[in-house]
Amino acid sequence: MKTLITILFLILSPIINAQDLVGGFVVYKSPLKEFTLIDQGKKDKTEPLVVGKTYTFPKESFEITTPTNSETIVYFSNDTLVRLYGNSDFRVDGFSQQVANTTGLPEKVKNSECMLNLALTSGEIEVISSVTDTNSLCVLQTPLVNLGLTKGIYVIHVEEKSVIVSIVEGSIKVYDNVTNKEQDVTSGKLIGIFPYGEMSARAKELFSDKTITAVVKEILPTNLKKLTESVNVLNGYYQYIIFAVIDNKMVGIKLK
């Protein structure tokens, strides 16, 4: 699936980058002191992590590993917010964006199409996704399945042999990494994804090729309330930063 995503980026990048812009993001809050740049065919390198700096990257992947009992907030210029909890391995593989207002005095960007490629190999994150354009693509890769994020709120937990997704609002597309088959799961649902054979025969299977087993059920009202309260805190970070285009570059601007 990662190869397919890469091909889509290569095909669509001339459209997305017609104004020579790449998407940007800011690490707003984090105890981390460094991150890793991954460039295909070259040696990985560690760089100092600067909280509040706008990061853009046309080539390399940006990778961070969070320490135990920590919290890291990442804010993307397409209005996607991510909160990483402790012991999470998170990566940004690519981010391209069309912006409608690139001339005149700098102002908050008006988004149209974007392509955001993320990965979570272990740990837990909360995501508020604002992707509404049908030509946009926002994908979160995990070891078992890839998740297509639209406009919604999600809590995603990844371990070696499981992926648990709570859909607080909106919907999500689940892609089988082997067959590329997909299934839509809607708001208020919890989906557990496991290698075939890890679950009992009662498990509800979404994919017929016997590689992935998934169970879908309603989120308990008490759990949904806790999840909603938590993501409401994350939602409050929208008031702290806006993104604008200055000298043809995406720049995050701190408001508070």
Secondary structure as the mmCIF struct_conf table of DSSP 4:
data_model
#
loop_
_struct_conf.conf_type_id
_struct_conf.id
_struct_conf.beg_label_comp_id
_struct_conf.beg_label_asym_id
_struct_conf.beg_label_seq_id
_struct_conf.end_label_comp_id
_struct_conf.end_label_asym_id
_struct_conf.end_label_seq_id
HELX_RH_AL_P HELX_RH_AL_P1 LYS A 2 ILE A 16
TURN_TY1_P TURN_TY1_P1 ASN A 17 GLN A 19
BEND BEND1 ASP A 20 ASP A 20
STRN STRN1 VAL A 22 VAL A 22
STRN STRN2 PHE A 25 LYS A 29
STRN STRN3 GLU A 34 ILE A 38
TURN_TY1_P TURN_TY1_P2 GLN A 40 GLY A 41
BEND BEND2 LYS A 42 LYS A 42
STRN STRN4 LYS A 45 PRO A 48
TURN_TY1_P TURN_TY1_P3 VAL A 51 GLY A 52
STRN STRN5 THR A 54 TYR A 55
BEND BEND3 PRO A 58 LYS A 59
STRN STRN6 SER A 61 THR A 65
HELX_LH_PP_P HELX_LH_PP_P1 THR A 66 PRO A 67
TURN_TY1_P TURN_TY1_P4 THR A 68 ASN A 69
STRN STRN7 GLU A 71 PHE A 76
TURN_TY1_P TURN_TY1_P5 SER A 77 ASN A 78
BEND BEND4 ASP A 79 ASP A 79
STRN STRN8 LEU A 81 TYR A 85
BEND BEND5 GLY A 86 ASN A 87
STRN STRN9 ASP A 89 VAL A 99
BEND BEND6 ALA A 100 ALA A 100
BEND BEND7 THR A 103 LEU A 105
STRN STRN10 LYS A 108 LYS A 108
STRN STRN11 ASN A 111 SER A 130
TURN_TY1_P TURN_TY1_P6 THR A 134 ASN A 135
STRN STRN12 LEU A 137 GLN A 141
BEND BEND8 PRO A 143 LEU A 144
STRN STRN13 VAL A 145 LEU A 149
STRN STRN14 LYS A 151 GLU A 159
TURN_TY1_P TURN_TY1_P7 GLU A 160 LYS A 161
STRN STRN15 SER A 162 GLU A 169
BEND BEND9 GLY A 170 GLY A 170
STRN STRN16 SER A 171 ASP A 176
TURN_TY1_P TURN_TY1_P8 ASN A 177 THR A 179
STRN STRN17 GLU A 182 THR A 186
TURN_TY1_P TURN_TY1_P9 SER A 187 GLY A 188
STRN STRN18 LYS A 189 PRO A 195
TURN_TY1_P TURN_TY1_P10 TYR A 196 GLY A 197
BEND BEND10 GLU A 198 MET A 199
TURN_TY1_P TURN_TY1_P11 ALA A 201 ARG A 202
BEND BEND11 ALA A 203 ALA A 203
HELX_LH_PP_P HELX_LH_PP_P2 LYS A 204 GLU A 205
BEND BEND12 LEU A 206 LEU A 206
TURN_TY1_P TURN_TY1_P12 SER A 208 ASP A 209
BEND BEND13 LYS A 210 THR A 211
STRN STRN19 ILE A 212 GLU A 218
HELX_LH_PP_P HELX_LH_PP_P3 ILE A 219 LEU A 220
HELX_RH_AL_P HELX_RH_AL_P2 PRO A 221 ASN A 235
HELX_RH_3T_P HELX_RH_3T_P1 GLY A 236 GLN A 239
TURN_TY1_P TURN_TY1_P13 TYR A 240 TYR A 240
STRN STRN20 ILE A 241 ILE A 246
TURN_TY1_P TURN_TY1_P14 ASP A 247 ASN A 248
STRN STRN21 LYS A 249 LYS A 254
#
